[in-house]
Amino acid sequence: MKARFSFEPQLRPFLDRLHREGSFEYDCARAASLKNAIEALGVPHTEVGALRVNGEAATLQRMVREGDCIEIEAVKSGSDPDFPSADLRFVADAHLGGLARFLRMLGFDTLHRNAFDDDEIRRLADAEGRIVLTRDRELLKCREIARGAYVRALKPEAQLAEVAARYGLAALARPFTLCLRCNLPLKTVDRAAIADRVPPTVYALHERFVRCPGCDGVFWPGSHYERMLSALRSCLSALS
């Protein structure tokens, strides 16, 4: 059955080149939902915002009918209205290790391993309600993934700015509260208890130390802390 589609400009790079200039007719599979039809055209459902069919609001579950005029907007930036900010937990695919590290620096629970395959990412998204971050548009079309983002930028700093803008992270950040290796909350540790675990000069200069309950690492706000904090500020400066 034929329907006419009109995608917002931000979504057009997902489309075949023949469909990027404006509205177009498309032969949909019989009994296709809007989700089916939109994803068949190349746009993952996670990138879709408001939908209108024949001028009326619609959902991705609506069935496509002959002669429908379908308007598709891109998802809007800002905090997700359907989920509390405390539920902003991520899983990043194997190619986004730098982004995952930056998100952990900001204090956002982010799972990442080079060994993650698509099946494991889908399982984590479904079981734990995590937001999937990936540059694989086909992965984002999977029904187990309710929330996700196609990361357009190639460099980690730009990726962080992109994800932070989309989910309103700047106002929610709690820098250096998670272990960058283990993704676990850091715990304040009694200074005297770690006296033999840090260099004497470090012990003399700092009053506050934290420990990871996973890897047992001990950390303090040294020169590396200032460098990382500067990098984070630079990434988020456009959002403040």
N, C-alpha and C positions, 0 to 999 in steps of 0.2 A: 504494500500500500504506500502511496506517496504522501509525504508531509513536507512542509517547508520549515527549514531550520535557520535561525539567526543567532550566531554566537557573538558574545562580547569580544572586543579586540584582544583582551588578555588571553583568551582561550584559543584564538585562531592558530597560533603556532603548533597546536596539537593536531590540527586538521590536515588532510591532504591539501597540497598546494592549489588544486583546482577549486577548493571550497573556502579559501582564505579572504576573498575580496568582499563578501557580503552575504546576504541570505541566499539560500539555494534549496532546490528540491532534492529529496533523497528517498529511494525505495527502501522502506523498512521491512524487516521480516514480519510475517503475520504474527499477531499476538505479542509483539514486542512491547516492553515497558519503555518509558522514557530513559531509564538507566541503560537498558539494553541498546537502544538506538544511539544514544549519545556516546556510549563507550565503543560501539561499532564504528563510529566516526573518528575515534581516537582520543576522546577526552575522558580521563578517569573521573568517576563520580565524586571523588574527594575534592576535585577542583571546581565543582559546580556549586554556585550559590542559588539565588532566587531563580525560579522557573515560572514562565507564563505560557499557557496554551490558549490560543484564541483570545488573548487579552486577560485571561483569568489565572490566578495563582494556581500552581500545580506542584505535585511531588514527583520524585523519581519513580514511584511505584505506579503512577498513572499509565494506562495503556495508550499507545499511539493509535489514532484513528485516521481514516482516509481524509485528506484535506486539512489536517491540523496545521496551524501556524505556531511554531514552537520557538520561544525566545529563551536563551540561556545566558545567565550572568555568571561572572566569575565569583568565587568565594571572596568575601570582603576581609580586609585586614582588621586586626584587633582581637580582643579576647573572644573565645568561643562562648556564645550565649547559652549553649545547651549543656555546658559542663562547667563546674566550679573550677576556679584557678588552681585549687589544690590537686585537681585531677590531671594537670598538665604533665604527663609522663610520656617519654618518648622511647622509640626503638629505631636506631639508625642502621641502614644496611651496611654491608661490608665496605663500601666505597666511601663512606662518610665518617671515617675515624676522626679527622680533624674537627669536624662540626660537633661530633659527640663529645670530644674533649672540651670544646668551648662551652657547650651547654652544661656540662658538669661543673666547669669553673663558675658558672653563674648560679649553680645550685639546683639545676633541674635534673631529676632522675632520668638518666638516659642509658639504655642498654645498647651495647655494641660489642661485637666480636668479629674478627675477620672470617671466622668459620660460619657465621650465620648464613643459612640458606633461606630461600623464600618460604619453605614450609614452616621453619622455626619462627620467622618474622610474622607470618599469618597467625600462628598459634599464640604468640605473645600478644599480638594486637587484639585477638578475640578473647583470650583468657584474662588479660590484665587491663584491657581498655586503653592500650597505649596508642599514641599517635605515631604512625609510620612515616619516617623521613627517608626519601629515596629519590634517585634519578631514573628509576625503572617505572615507566608509566603503566606497563602491563601488570606489575605487582599491585599497583593501587586500584586496579579494576576488580580485584578479588572481593567477594562478598563478605569475607571475614573481617575486612578492614573497614571499619566505620569512619575512622578519622585518619587522615594522612595528608602529606604535602609533597608535591613534586618539587624538588629543589632545583631551581634553574641555574643558580650561580655555580661556578666551577671551583673557586677558591674558598677555603674554610671561613675566612673573615667575612667575605660577602655572603656566604651561606648563612652565617650566624645572623647578620643584619636582616636577611630575608625572612628567616624563621621567626626572629624576634618581632619583626613588624607584623607578621601574620597572626601571631598568637599573643601579642601584647606583653612580651616578656620583660621589657625594660622596667616596668613598675613592680614586677614580681620577683626580680632577681635577688638572690642571697649569696653573693660571691664567696667562694672558698668555704662552703659548708659541707661539700661532698668530697670524698676521696676520688682523685682523678683516675686512679687505677681500678678501684673496686666499686665505685658508684654507691658507696655506703656513707651515711652521715658521720661526720667527724665529731669526736667527743673531747671536751676539755679534759686535760689530764693534770693531775697534781704535779707542780713543777719539780718538787723534790724527788718524785718517783722516776723521773727520766734524767736525772743529773748525769748518770753514767752512759746515757745513750746519745748525747749530743756533744759536739765539740765544746770545750771549756769557754772559748770566746763567745760562742752562740748563747751558751747558758748565761753568761754574764750580761749579755746585751738584751735579752728578751725575758719578759715576765710570763707571757701566755704561750702555751703549747697545746696542740691537739693531737689526737691519736686516732687512727683508723682501726675499728674492731675487726676488720677483715684481714688486711695484710700486716697489721701491727706497726705500720709506719708512723713516725712522729714528725710533725710539721710545725713550722713557725713562720711568721711574716718577715722573711728575709728579703734580699734584693730581688730574687726571682718573683716574689709576691708582687712587688711594685711593677716589674716588667709585665707580668701577666695582667695586672689590673689596668695598666696603661693600654694594653692591647684590647681588652674588653671595652674600655671607654671609647676607644677609637672605632670599634665595630658598631657600638650603639649610639655614637654621637649624633647620627642623623635622626634618631628616634626621640631624642630628648627635647 
